[in-house]
Amino acid sequence: MLRESFPDKEFTLVCPGIRPGEDVTDDHKRPCTPRDAIRDGADYIVVGRPIRNADDPNAKAERIIKEIQAGLDDR
């Protein structure tokens, strides 16, 4: 929506508050999944607590990477 509103501007979209589909929202009022953020045009996503607090951070990161790829496939 931002890119459509400002077609003559070059900018980078960073989306914080990313939560994988199976995670809770924590304190975020409008969390977004990696897939949705990438599909909707985010250039970068910010993922902190879901990886930091995971029992297996590597497995959680791999799951997020798969969700990112799904978002790219949806574009």
VOGU-891306 format. One record per residue (C-alpha): residue in three letters; x, y, z. Coordinates in nm, 3 decimals. Layout:
NODE type      c1      c2      c3
NODE  ALA       X       Y       Z
...
# end
This chain:
NODE type      c1      c2      c3
NODE  MET   0.000   0.000   0.000
NODE  LEU   0.284   0.243   0.080
NODE  ARG   0.462   0.176  -0.248
NODE  GLU   0.138   0.242  -0.435
NODE  SER   0.078   0.564  -0.240
NODE  PHE   0.429   0.695  -0.312
NODE  PRO   0.527   0.551  -0.652
NODE  ASP   0.797   0.812  -0.714
NODE  LYS   0.980   0.742  -0.384
NODE  GLU   1.249   0.483  -0.319
NODE  PHE   1.243   0.347   0.034
NODE  THR   1.303   0.034   0.238
NODE  LEU   1.016  -0.122   0.430
NODE  VAL   1.107  -0.276   0.764
NODE  CYS   0.838  -0.473   0.947
NODE  PRO   0.885  -0.528   1.323
NODE  GLY   0.671  -0.745   1.546
NODE  ILE   0.700  -1.057   1.335
NODE  ARG   0.557  -1.373   1.489
NODE  PRO   0.556  -1.711   1.315
NODE  GLY   0.210  -1.848   1.250
NODE  GLU   0.211  -2.082   1.549
NODE  ASP   0.338  -1.825   1.803
NODE  VAL   0.147  -1.604   2.042
NODE  THR   0.136  -1.230   1.990
NODE  ASP   0.314  -1.133   2.314
NODE  ASP   0.261  -0.760   2.365
NODE  HIS   0.217  -0.669   1.998
NODE  LYS  -0.118  -0.524   1.902
NODE  ARG  -0.078  -0.599   1.531
NODE  PRO   0.162  -0.891   1.488
NODE  CYS   0.232  -1.020   1.143
NODE  THR   0.360  -1.353   1.018
NODE  PRO   0.680  -1.368   0.813
NODE  ARG   0.479  -1.491   0.516
NODE  ASP   0.230  -1.204   0.532
NODE  ALA   0.498  -0.938   0.582
NODE  ILE   0.704  -1.053   0.285
NODE  ARG   0.399  -1.110   0.065
NODE  ASP   0.280  -0.759   0.145
NODE  GLY   0.611  -0.604   0.040
NODE  ALA   0.843  -0.586   0.342
NODE  ASP   1.211  -0.567   0.248
NODE  TYR   1.323  -0.667   0.597
NODE  ILE   1.150  -0.828   0.891
NODE  VAL   1.245  -0.801   1.259
NODE  VAL   1.220  -1.123   1.458
NODE  GLY   1.350  -1.126   1.813
NODE  ARG   1.171  -1.305   2.095
NODE  PRO   1.033  -1.596   1.889
NODE  ILE   1.388  -1.708   1.816
NODE  ARG   1.545  -1.597   2.145
NODE  ASN   1.280  -1.770   2.356
NODE  ALA   1.252  -2.087   2.149
NODE  ASP   1.351  -2.422   2.297
NODE  ASP   1.540  -2.481   1.971
NODE  PRO   1.636  -2.144   1.818
NODE  ASN   1.785  -2.305   1.507
NODE  ALA   1.466  -2.496   1.432
NODE  LYS   1.259  -2.180   1.490
NODE  ALA   1.481  -1.983   1.251
NODE  GLU   1.445  -2.256   0.987
NODE  ARG   1.066  -2.241   1.024
NODE  ILE   1.073  -1.864   0.977
NODE  ILE   1.290  -1.901   0.667
NODE  LYS   1.029  -2.137   0.520
NODE  GLU   0.755  -1.884   0.594
NODE  ILE   0.962  -1.612   0.424
NODE  GLN   0.999  -1.830   0.116
NODE  ALA   0.624  -1.889   0.110
NODE  GLY   0.572  -1.512   0.117
NODE  LEU   0.812  -1.469  -0.174
NODE  ASP   0.626  -1.740  -0.364
NODE  ASP   0.299  -1.553  -0.302
NODE  ARG   0.426  -1.225  -0.449
# end
